[in-house]
Amino acid sequence: MRYAGRVMTGHTHHEHQGESLVSAARSALTEGGEQWTEMRADVFEALAAQDKPASAYDIAEAVSGLRGKRVAPNSVYRILDLFVRTNLARRVESANAYIANSHPGCRHDCIFLICDHCGKTVHIDDDRLTGALVDAARTAGFADVRPVVELRGCCADCG
């Protein structure tokens, strides 16, 4: 996958790419009771084709080119929000951007490493770390917490 370099602790899952990723996303969405429409398929395929996190405007531009007519970013935002809720995409909060989830059937919290120079984003799966954050939040009296962990720095290619 374009954002390779995964470290996994506590679970394993199959990483999808290409048509396998689209098929896994379609299955996950429909099994969750949602419809896989042409527009949703176009948005997902445009998102999965990105080599770094993309904004709704980037995706709207790509889908507009594919469809040969303008697609409004607010329509894309709604679809991206659905994809995040259904685990088909992840939102990189600090960049207000999105990446396709390469393992849509696996629910867990991700840690993102983001290069300040080129925008490369790597996600790390570490259930021990995110679990410790959830436990700390619960100890502090918070419920239904979702860790959002993003580390910014310089990737090996830019370093």
C-alpha positions in Angstrom: 0.0 0.0 0.0 1.1 3.6 -0.6 1.4 4.3 3.2 3.4 1.2 4.1 5.4 0.6 7.3 2.9 -0.8 9.7 3.8 -2.0 13.1 1.1 -4.2 14.7 0.8 -5.3 18.3 -2.1 -7.3 19.6 -3.9 -8.2 16.4 -3.5 -9.2 12.8 -5.5 -8.5 9.7 -5.3 -8.7 6.0 -4.1 -5.6 4.2 -6.1 -5.0 0.9 -5.1 -3.0 -2.1 -6.4 -2.4 -5.6 -9.6 -4.2 -6.6 -9.3 -6.3 -3.4 -9.6 -3.2 -1.3 -12.6 -1.9 -3.3 -14.3 -5.3 -2.9 -13.6 -5.4 0.9 -14.9 -1.9 1.3 -18.1 -2.7 -0.7 -18.7 -5.8 1.4 -18.1 -4.0 4.7 -20.4 -1.2 3.8 -23.3 -3.4 2.6 -22.9 -5.8 5.5 -23.3 -2.7 7.7 -26.7 -2.0 6.1 -25.6 0.8 3.8 -25.8 0.9 0.0 -22.8 0.9 -2.3 -23.9 3.4 -4.9 -22.0 4.5 -8.0 -21.1 7.8 -6.3 -19.8 6.1 -3.2 -17.8 3.7 -5.3 -16.3 6.6 -7.3 -15.4 8.5 -4.1 -13.8 5.4 -2.5 -11.8 4.6 -5.6 -10.6 8.2 -5.9 -9.6 8.1 -2.2 -7.8 4.7 -2.5 -5.9 6.0 -5.5 -4.3 8.9 -3.5 -0.7 8.5 -2.5 -1.1 10.6 0.7 -4.1 11.9 2.7 -6.5 13.8 0.6 -9.0 16.5 1.3 -12.6 16.4 0.3 -11.8 19.0 -2.3 -9.0 16.7 -3.8 -11.5 13.8 -4.0 -14.2 16.0 -5.5 -11.8 17.1 -8.2 -10.8 13.5 -8.9 -14.4 12.3 -9.0 -15.4 15.3 -11.2 -12.7 14.3 -13.7 -13.9 10.7 -13.7 -17.6 11.6 -14.1 -17.0 14.5 -16.6 -19.1 16.9 -14.5 -18.6 18.9 -11.3 -19.1 17.1 -8.1 -19.6 19.3 -5.0 -17.2 18.9 -2.1 -20.1 18.9 0.4 -21.4 15.7 -1.3 -18.0 14.2 -1.0 -17.7 15.3 2.7 -21.0 13.4 3.5 -19.7 10.3 1.8 -16.3 10.5 3.6 -18.0 11.0 6.9 -20.0 7.8 6.2 -16.8 6.0 5.2 -15.1 7.1 8.5 -18.2 5.9 10.5 -18.2 2.6 8.8 -14.4 2.1 9.0 -13.7 2.4 5.2 -11.6 5.5 5.7 -9.6 7.2 8.4 -9.5 10.9 9.0 -6.1 12.5 9.6 -7.4 15.2 12.0 -4.5 17.7 11.8 -4.6 17.8 8.0 -8.4 17.6 7.7 -7.7 14.9 5.2 -8.6 11.2 4.6 -7.0 8.0 3.7 -8.6 4.7 2.7 -8.5 2.1 5.4 -6.6 -0.9 3.9 -8.3 -3.3 6.3 -12.0 -2.2 6.4 -13.2 -5.2 8.4 -10.8 -4.6 11.3 -11.9 -2.1 13.9 -9.1 -0.5 16.0 -7.5 2.8 16.8 -4.6 4.0 14.6 -1.6 6.1 15.3 -0.5 8.2 12.4 3.0 9.4 11.6 2.9 12.4 9.3 5.9 13.9 7.4 5.9 17.7 7.6 7.9 17.9 4.3 6.2 15.5 1.8 2.9 14.7 3.6 3.6 10.9 3.6 1.4 9.3 6.2 2.1 6.0 7.9 -0.2 4.3 10.3 0.9 2.2 13.1 -1.3 -0.3 14.9 -0.4 -0.6 18.5 -3.2 -1.9 20.7 -1.1 -1.6 23.8 -0.5 2.1 23.4 -4.1 3.0 22.3 -5.5 0.7 25.0 -3.4 2.5 27.6 -4.8 5.8 26.4 -8.4 4.5 26.6 -7.7 3.2 30.1 -6.3 6.5 31.2 -9.3 8.3 29.9 -11.7 5.9 31.6 -9.8 6.4 34.9 -10.3 10.2 34.4 -14.0 9.6 34.1 -14.4 9.7 30.3 -16.5 7.2 28.4 -16.7 6.3 24.7 -13.3 7.6 24.0 -11.6 7.3 20.6 -7.8 7.9 20.6 -6.7 10.2 17.9 -2.9 10.0 17.9 -0.8 11.9 15.3 2.9 12.3 15.4 4.5 14.8 13.0 8.1 14.8 12.0 10.4 14.0 9.0 10.2 10.7 7.2 13.2 8.7 6.3 13.0 9.8 2.6 13.0 13.5 3.5 15.4 13.2 6.5 
